[in-house]
Amino acid sequence: MTSPSCITRIHARQILDSRGRPTVEVDIELADGSTGRACAPSGASTGRHEAWELRDGDQARFEGRSVFQAIDNVRTEIARALSGADAMAQKRIDHRLIDLDGTDGLRRLGANAVVATSLAVCRSAASHARIPLYRHIAALAGTACPTMPMPMVNILSGGAHAGRSMDLQDFLAVPVGAQSYSEALDMVGRVRSAAATVMAEAGQSVLLADEGGLSPGFDRAETALDLMMAAISRAELRPGSDIAIALDVAASELFADGLYELKGEKRRLDGGDLVALLADIVGRYPVISVEDPLDQDDWDHWRQATLAMPGVQVLGDDLFVTNPKRIASGIERGVANAVLIKVNQNGTLTGTLEAMAAARAAGYATVVSARSGETEDPFIADLAVGTGAGQIKIGSVRNSDRLAKYNQLLRIEEDPGIAFAGTSGIAGQTVRAAA
């Protein structure tokens, strides 16, 4: 007799993400009629060690970015392999997907095909169990106390998210003075609006970057930071006490021939010089988190940066790529103190949960993150809550692909059993007011 939670149908289609580029969407149907749908996000600033995103390469279709081969892999091989599988057995299904691919980094079936399938299975299982998705994820992760995450919100963008208009990729607001998620969202919304007002008054462009942040194109990081400070004050909030600042350097995008090129400043720095520059910035502004301060394989300078910025969250994205092995290597080397979590970097939900568990066992903070190419799928909102990640990085409070996640968190906040993490999930820092 077929179990009600067994998979009876898998379907995939090509849809468009927030940048108008194709991505994979997967539908799962179970024997009892329960369904689950999920989409694969896609990054612009991608690490060389993350799982492989399979694209067709046919220049006649979306400039080579179509994903019809990945779609076909879901409809054929993956559908056959998972037919009759129990959707409640997430780990078994994810391991089956990895074994079916048989390559390092899911290069044959495509991580975009696999991750959309994995997340759709999870959502169908939650539907079958008639519980909220975040509660089902909490059960899979073994989370005793799910929490509402602290949002880390793009205000200004450069790097790969804004046509390289600024050297550093993102300048973000962290509402450290908030007492609830909804208050946090209100505070960052005020800062985002104030930044646009300050820029407009100065005659600066208020065009949007990929993730909804403003893209002023400043030559120097300090100019962007000064604008952040002005926007916080214009919003009638206190820099450092109400709103702190986070930086995403995305240094791998700056790295070539052993040096880091800051084109805006017309400078090329070695790793030690870049560490000194960032440490100086952290000392002069209320910066509590610095993401990817060095190249993804510059381990020695990563350790130097970690030591040079005590009390600051040193966050690894391209460095760790949500990979338990690279996280273990970083822990052993004493590198960073926080891990950015992106499900498509890993390829499966189970692998993502394992990466988070490895980080937290070593005392590292976790930040669940969206990608620059997103859809309306709010899965990561439930993931952040269900795992008790403590922090989430979605993008700016603009554009429906970002707001879908922020709004899902507002719905989840109505659950009286879910407390706000506040600053408790931010790695090793003491919020400092600006000098």
C-alpha positions in Angstrom: 0.0 0.0 0.0 1.4 3.4 -1.0 2.1 5.8 1.9 0.2 9.1 1.8 3.5 10.9 2.0 5.1 9.2 -1.0 6.1 11.2 -4.1 3.8 10.5 -7.0 4.7 13.3 -9.4 7.6 15.6 -10.1 7.5 18.4 -12.6 9.9 21.2 -13.5 9.7 24.3 -15.6 11.9 27.2 -16.6 10.9 30.6 -15.0 12.7 34.0 -14.8 14.4 35.3 -11.7 14.6 38.9 -10.5 17.3 39.8 -13.1 15.2 38.4 -15.9 17.4 35.3 -16.2 16.1 31.7 -16.4 16.0 29.5 -13.3 14.5 26.2 -12.2 11.2 25.7 -10.5 10.1 22.3 -9.3 6.6 21.0 -8.3 6.2 17.9 -6.1 3.0 16.1 -5.5 2.4 13.4 -2.9 0.0 10.5 -2.8 -2.4 12.3 -0.5 -2.6 15.3 -2.8 -0.1 17.5 -0.8 2.1 19.6 -3.0 5.3 21.6 -2.7 7.0 24.1 -5.0 10.4 25.7 -4.8 12.7 27.7 -7.0 16.5 27.8 -7.4 18.1 31.2 -6.7 21.2 32.3 -8.6 24.2 34.5 -7.6 26.1 37.2 -9.5 29.1 37.2 -7.1 29.8 33.5 -7.0 32.5 31.6 -5.2 34.6 29.1 -7.3 34.0 26.4 -4.7 30.2 26.4 -4.7 28.0 23.8 -6.2 27.6 24.0 -10.0 24.8 25.9 -11.7 23.9 24.1 -14.9 23.1 26.3 -17.9 22.7 25.3 -21.5 25.2 27.6 -23.1 23.0 28.1 -26.2 23.5 31.7 -27.2 20.2 31.8 -29.1 18.3 31.4 -25.8 18.7 34.0 -23.0 22.4 34.6 -24.0 23.3 31.1 -23.1 21.6 31.2 -19.6 18.6 28.9 -20.3 18.3 25.9 -18.0 16.4 23.4 -20.2 19.0 20.7 -19.6 18.5 21.1 -15.8 14.7 21.0 -16.3 15.0 17.8 -18.3 17.2 16.2 -15.6 14.4 16.9 -13.1 11.7 15.5 -15.3 13.6 12.4 -16.2 16.4 11.1 -14.0 15.4 12.8 -10.8 11.7 12.0 -11.3 12.4 8.3 -11.8 14.8 8.1 -8.9 12.4 9.8 -6.4 9.1 8.2 -7.6 7.6 6.5 -4.6 10.1 8.0 -2.1 8.8 9.2 1.2 8.9 13.0 1.3 9.2 12.9 5.1 12.6 11.2 4.7 14.4 14.4 3.6 17.9 13.2 4.4 17.4 9.9 2.5 16.0 11.8 -0.5 18.9 14.4 -0.5 21.5 11.6 -0.3 19.8 9.8 -3.2 20.0 13.0 -5.2 23.8 13.4 -4.5 24.4 9.7 -5.3 22.4 10.0 -8.5 24.5 13.0 -9.7 27.8 11.2 -8.8 30.1 14.2 -9.3 31.8 16.7 -7.0 29.7 19.8 -6.8 26.6 18.4 -8.6 28.1 19.2 -12.0 26.2 16.6 -13.9 22.5 17.1 -12.9 23.1 20.7 -11.9 22.9 22.2 -8.4 20.0 24.3 -9.6 18.0 21.2 -10.5 18.9 19.4 -7.3 18.3 22.3 -4.8 14.9 23.2 -6.3 13.9 19.5 -6.0 15.2 19.2 -2.4 13.4 22.3 -1.2 10.2 21.4 -3.0 10.3 18.0 -1.2 10.6 19.8 2.1 7.7 22.0 1.4 5.5 19.1 0.3 6.3 17.2 3.5 5.3 20.2 5.6 2.1 20.4 3.6 1.5 16.7 4.3 2.2 17.1 8.0 -0.1 20.2 8.0 2.4 22.3 9.9 4.1 25.5 9.0 7.2 25.1 6.9 9.4 26.7 9.6 8.2 24.1 12.1 9.0 21.3 9.7 12.5 22.7 9.1 13.0 23.0 12.9 12.2 19.3 13.3 14.7 18.4 10.5 17.3 20.6 12.1 16.7 19.5 15.6 16.0 23.2 16.6 14.5 23.4 20.1 13.7 27.1 19.9 13.1 28.7 16.5 13.7 32.5 16.5 12.9 35.5 14.3 16.2 36.6 12.7 17.9 40.0 12.9 17.7 41.4 9.3 20.9 42.7 7.6 19.5 45.1 4.9 21.2 46.5 1.8 21.1 50.3 1.6 24.0 51.0 -0.8 25.4 48.6 -3.4 28.3 48.3 -5.7 30.5 45.4 -6.9 28.8 42.7 -8.9 25.4 43.8 -7.7 25.7 47.2 -9.4 27.9 47.0 -12.4 31.1 47.5 -10.3 30.0 51.0 -9.6 31.7 50.9 -6.2 34.6 48.6 -5.1 32.9 47.3 -2.0 29.8 45.3 -2.9 27.3 46.3 -0.2 26.8 48.6 2.7 24.0 47.3 5.0 21.9 48.5 7.9 21.5 46.3 11.0 18.8 47.5 13.3 20.5 46.5 16.6 18.2 48.6 18.7 15.0 46.8 17.6 13.1 44.8 20.1 11.1 42.8 17.5 11.4 41.8 13.9 8.6 44.1 12.8 10.3 47.0 14.6 13.6 46.1 12.9 11.9 46.1 9.5 10.4 49.6 10.2 13.8 51.0 11.3 15.6 49.8 8.2 12.8 51.0 6.0 13.2 54.4 7.4 17.0 54.3 6.8 16.5 53.2 3.2 14.0 56.0 2.5 16.3 58.5 4.2 19.3 57.4 2.1 17.3 58.0 -1.1 16.2 61.5 0.2 19.8 62.5 1.1 21.1 61.3 -2.3 18.3 63.1 -4.2 19.0 66.3 -2.3 22.7 66.0 -3.3 21.8 65.5 -6.9 23.0 61.9 -6.9 21.4 59.0 -8.8 18.9 56.8 -7.0 19.0 54.0 -9.5 18.6 50.5 -8.0 21.1 47.6 -7.9 20.2 43.9 -8.3 19.1 43.5 -4.7 17.2 46.8 -4.5 20.0 48.8 -2.9 20.9 52.3 -4.1 23.9 52.6 -6.3 25.6 56.0 -5.9 28.9 54.9 -7.5 31.2 56.5 -5.0 35.0 56.3 -5.5 35.8 55.7 -1.8 34.2 53.4 0.8 34.3 56.2 3.4 32.0 58.4 1.2 29.4 55.6 1.2 29.8 55.2 4.9 29.4 58.9 5.5 26.1 58.7 3.5 25.0 55.7 5.7 25.7 57.8 8.8 23.7 60.7 7.3 20.8 58.5 6.4 20.6 56.9 9.9 20.6 60.4 11.4 18.0 61.7 8.9 15.8 58.7 9.9 16.0 60.1 13.5 17.9 57.0 14.6 21.3 56.7 16.4 24.3 55.3 14.6 25.6 52.4 16.5 22.9 52.3 19.1 19.8 51.9 16.9 21.4 51.1 13.6 24.8 49.5 13.0 26.5 49.0 9.7 27.6 45.8 7.9 30.0 45.6 4.9 30.1 43.0 2.2 33.6 43.5 0.6 33.3 40.6 -1.8 37.0 40.7 -2.0 37.3 37.8 -4.4 35.9 40.1 -7.0 38.8 42.5 -6.4 41.6 39.9 -6.4 43.9 39.4 -9.4 47.5 38.5 -9.6 48.0 38.4 -5.9 46.7 41.9 -5.2 43.3 43.6 -4.5 42.4 46.3 -6.9 40.4 49.3 -5.7 39.6 50.9 -9.0 37.7 53.8 -7.5 40.8 54.8 -5.5 43.2 53.7 -8.2 45.1 51.6 -5.7 46.3 48.0 -5.6 46.8 46.5 -2.2 48.3 43.3 -0.9 46.3 41.3 1.7 47.9 43.0 4.7 47.2 46.4 3.4 43.5 45.5 2.7 43.2 44.2 6.3 44.7 47.4 7.6 42.3 49.5 5.6 39.2 47.5 6.8 40.4 47.6 10.4 40.8 51.4 10.2 37.2 51.7 8.8 35.9 49.4 11.6 37.6 51.7 14.1 36.0 54.9 12.8 32.4 53.7 12.0 29.9 51.6 13.8 30.6 48.5 11.6 29.7 45.3 13.4 30.0 42.8 10.5 32.5 42.5 7.6 31.8 39.9 4.9 34.4 38.3 2.7 37.2 40.8 3.5 39.7 38.7 1.6 39.8 36.4 -1.4 38.2 32.9 -1.0 41.6 31.2 -0.9 43.7 33.8 0.9 43.6 31.8 4.1 46.6 33.5 5.8 45.2 37.0 5.4 41.7 35.8 6.4 43.3 34.8 9.8 45.0 38.2 10.0 41.7 39.9 9.4 39.9 37.9 12.0 42.6 38.9 14.6 42.7 42.5 13.4 38.9 43.1 14.0 38.1 41.8 17.5 34.5 42.3 18.5 33.4 42.3 14.8 31.5 39.6 13.0 33.9 38.4 10.3 31.6 36.6 7.9 32.6 34.0 5.3 30.6 33.6 2.1 32.9 32.8 -0.9 35.3 31.4 1.6 32.9 28.8 3.0 30.3 28.4 0.3 28.0 26.6 2.7 30.3 23.6 2.5 30.9 21.6 5.7 34.5 20.7 4.6 35.5 24.2 4.0 33.8 25.3 7.2 35.8 22.7 9.1 39.0 23.9 7.5 38.2 27.5 8.5 37.5 26.4 12.1 40.8 24.5 12.3 42.7 27.6 11.0 41.0 30.0 13.3 39.5 31.9 10.4 36.3 34.1 10.6 33.6 33.7 13.3 30.5 33.5 11.1 29.2 31.6 8.1 26.9 32.9 5.4 24.3 30.2 4.4 23.1 29.9 0.8 21.2 26.7 0.0 22.1 26.7 -3.7 25.8 26.9 -2.8 25.4 23.5 -1.1 22.8 22.0 -3.4 20.5 20.2 -0.9 18.6 21.2 2.3 20.3 18.4 4.2 23.7 19.5 3.3 22.8 23.1 4.2 21.6 22.0 7.6 24.8 20.0 8.1 26.9 23.1 7.2 24.9 25.2 9.8 25.3 22.5 12.4 29.1 22.4 11.8 29.4 26.2 12.1 27.3 26.4 15.3 29.1 23.5 17.0 32.3 25.6 16.8 30.6 28.7 18.1 30.3 30.4 14.7 27.3 32.6 13.9 25.1 31.8 10.9 23.5 34.2 8.5 20.9 32.8 6.1 21.2 34.7 2.8 19.4 35.3 -0.5 21.2 35.6 -3.8 21.3 38.5 -6.3 19.1 36.5 -8.6 16.0 35.6 -6.6 12.3 34.7 -7.1 9.1 35.2 -5.1 9.9 32.0 -3.3 10.2 32.9 0.5 11.8 29.5 1.5 14.8 31.2 3.2 12.6 33.1 5.6 11.2 29.8 7.0 14.8 28.4 6.9 16.2 31.2 9.0 13.4 30.9 11.6 13.3 27.1 11.7 17.0 26.8 12.2 17.2 29.6 14.7 19.9 31.1 12.5 19.8 34.4 14.3 20.4 36.6 11.2 19.1 36.9 7.7 20.4 38.8 4.7 17.7 39.3 2.0 18.6 42.5 0.2 17.0 45.9 0.3 13.3 46.6 1.3 12.4 47.0 -2.4 11.3 44.6 -5.2 8.8 41.8 -4.9 11.5 39.1 -4.8 13.0 40.6 -1.6 9.7 41.7 0.0 8.3 38.1 -0.4 10.8 37.0 2.2 10.4 40.1 4.5 6.6 39.7 4.4 6.8 36.0 5.1 8.7 36.8 8.2 6.0 39.2 9.3 3.5 36.4 9.0 5.7 34.0 11.0 6.1 36.7 13.7 2.4 36.2 14.5 3.3 32.9 16.0 3.6 33.7 19.8 6.1 30.9 20.3 8.7 32.6 18.2 11.0 35.1 19.9 13.1 37.7 18.2 16.8 36.9 18.2 17.9 40.5 18.5 21.7 40.9 18.6 22.2 37.5 20.3 23.0 35.7 17.0 25.6 38.2 15.9 29.2 36.9 16.3 31.5 38.3 19.0 30.8 42.0 18.8 30.0 45.0 21.0 28.0 47.6 19.2 30.0 50.8 19.2 28.7 54.3 18.5 30.7 56.2 15.8 33.7 58.1 17.0 
